[in-house]
Amino acid sequence: MKKVCVLLADGFEEIEAITVIDLLRRANVFVDTVSITGDHTVHGGHGINVQSEDLFEEADFAEMDMVVLPGGGVGTANLAEHPGVRRLILDFNKDEKPLAAICAAPSIFGKLGILKGRRATCYPGVEKDLHGTVIMDRSVVVDGNIITGRSAGGAIDFALALIEALFDRKKAKEIADAIVY
């Protein structure tokens, strides 16, 4: 079974996190929601609280096939400040394991230098933090092991791209058809 970790920080964009979690689970992916806050309850950017399965310190990232970072301005800033998150991203990238970020969260990849020379997308206005990146005006961009999404409005496209990366286009289409997308 494929395993994906969705990192949650206070201020995360709820649509981006929950859509990914929902569609991955429909594709029979084990999704571990991991709080970086030290508390299982994570406060979304629009007042929706989510109960995570694990705390960052408890999660076994070696088991994970992919790490996903939801956006949201405050959530992204909180993820970026966490030293364990930065280390995890760099380790996954070094091993060429899939990394995904949407909205403002690709800025974390940019600041860590893993987008240099790659194609990516992000929330408008965040481009300045994607140092050395070829910015694409698309809902989702896949470049090697890096998957980036533009915004909450593209959360379904982003989640389907994750399914395609984990399985194949047929599985992504199966899930899209099941939700009549």
JOWO-V498085 format. One record per backbone hydrogen bond with DSSP energy under -1.0 kcal/mol. CO is the residue of the C=O (numbers start at 1). NH is the residue of the N-H. If there is no record, write none. Layout:
co nh
CO NH
CO NH
//
This chain:
co nh
2 30
3 65
4 32
5 68
6 34
8 36
9 12
11 75
12 45
13 17
14 18
15 19
17 21
18 22
19 23
20 24
21 25
22 26
23 27
24 29
25 28
30 4
32 6
33 53
33 54
34 8
35 56
40 52
42 50
43 11
44 47
48 44
50 42
54 35
55 58
55 59
60 63
61 64
66 5
67 100
68 7
69 102
71 13
72 76
73 77
74 78
75 79
76 80
77 81
79 82
82 86
83 87
84 88
85 89
86 90
87 91
88 92
89 93
90 94
91 95
92 97
93 96
98 67
99 147
100 69
101 149
102 105
103 123
104 107
105 108
106 110
107 111
108 112
109 114
110 113
115 118
118 134
120 136
123 126
126 129
127 130
130 133
132 117
134 120
136 138
139 150
141 148
143 146
145 99
146 143
147 101
148 141
149 103
151 154
152 155
154 158
155 159
156 160
157 161
158 162
159 163
160 164
161 165
162 166
163 167
168 172
169 173
170 174
171 175
172 176
173 177
174 178
175 179
176 181
177 180
//
